[in-house]
Amino acid sequence: MSDTLPDRLSIDPDSAFFNEKLLERGIGIRFNGVEKNNVEEYCVSEGWVRVAAGKTTDRHGKPLTMKLKGKVEAYFRDDAAG
């Protein structure tokens, strides 16, 4: 597996941007210099993240999200590939 992250990644298995192997490895997101743990999806080139809006869910049981715009930095949580 390469050490480059995709420009866009989602944790929703129904999304076209879902990648289970990368998510298992552990991805960290820094948004405007602050570590975020509740990111549902991100796009580095467009500069946005989707975060859960509280505990509210839609009629399919998926969390409602808000799109926040700013500087997005994605990185692997583990330093050594293993």
C-alpha positions in Angstrom: 0.0 0.0 0.0 1.3 3.4 -0.9 1.8 6.3 1.6 -0.3 8.7 -0.4 -3.8 9.5 0.8 -6.6 10.1 -1.7 -7.9 13.6 -2.3 -11.3 12.6 -1.0 -12.3 9.8 1.4 -15.6 8.8 3.2 -16.4 6.4 6.1 -19.8 5.6 4.6 -19.7 2.2 2.9 -22.3 3.3 0.4 -20.1 6.2 -0.9 -18.0 6.0 -4.0 -15.1 7.4 -2.0 -15.1 4.7 0.6 -11.8 2.7 1.0 -11.9 0.1 3.7 -8.1 -0.7 3.6 -7.1 2.9 4.1 -9.6 3.4 7.0 -8.3 0.2 8.7 -4.8 1.7 8.6 -6.0 4.8 10.4 -6.5 8.3 9.0 -6.1 11.5 11.0 -7.7 14.8 9.9 -6.5 18.3 10.9 -9.0 21.0 10.0 -7.8 24.6 10.3 -5.0 23.3 12.6 -7.3 21.4 14.9 -7.5 17.6 15.2 -11.0 16.4 14.3 -12.3 13.0 15.4 -15.8 13.2 14.0 -15.2 13.6 10.3 -17.5 11.6 8.0 -15.9 12.7 4.7 -13.2 15.0 3.6 -11.9 16.6 0.4 -8.4 18.2 0.5 -8.4 19.9 -2.9 -11.8 21.6 -2.4 -11.0 22.4 1.3 -14.0 20.9 3.2 -15.0 18.3 5.7 -18.3 16.8 6.6 -18.9 16.3 10.3 -21.8 14.8 12.2 -24.4 17.3 13.4 -24.9 16.0 16.9 -26.7 12.7 17.4 -29.4 13.5 14.8 -30.0 10.8 12.1 -31.9 10.8 8.8 -34.7 8.4 8.0 -32.1 5.7 7.0 -30.3 5.9 10.3 -27.3 7.7 9.0 -26.0 10.8 10.8 -26.9 14.2 9.5 -23.8 16.1 8.5 -22.6 19.7 8.1 -20.0 20.8 5.5 -17.3 23.0 7.0 -14.9 24.8 4.7 -11.2 25.5 5.5 -7.7 24.1 5.4 -7.8 20.2 5.4 -4.7 18.1 6.2 -5.0 14.3 6.1 -2.4 12.0 7.4 -1.8 8.4 8.5 -2.0 7.9 12.3 0.6 5.2 12.3 4.1 6.4 11.4 5.5 3.1 10.3 3.7 1.1 7.6 3.0 -2.3 8.9 
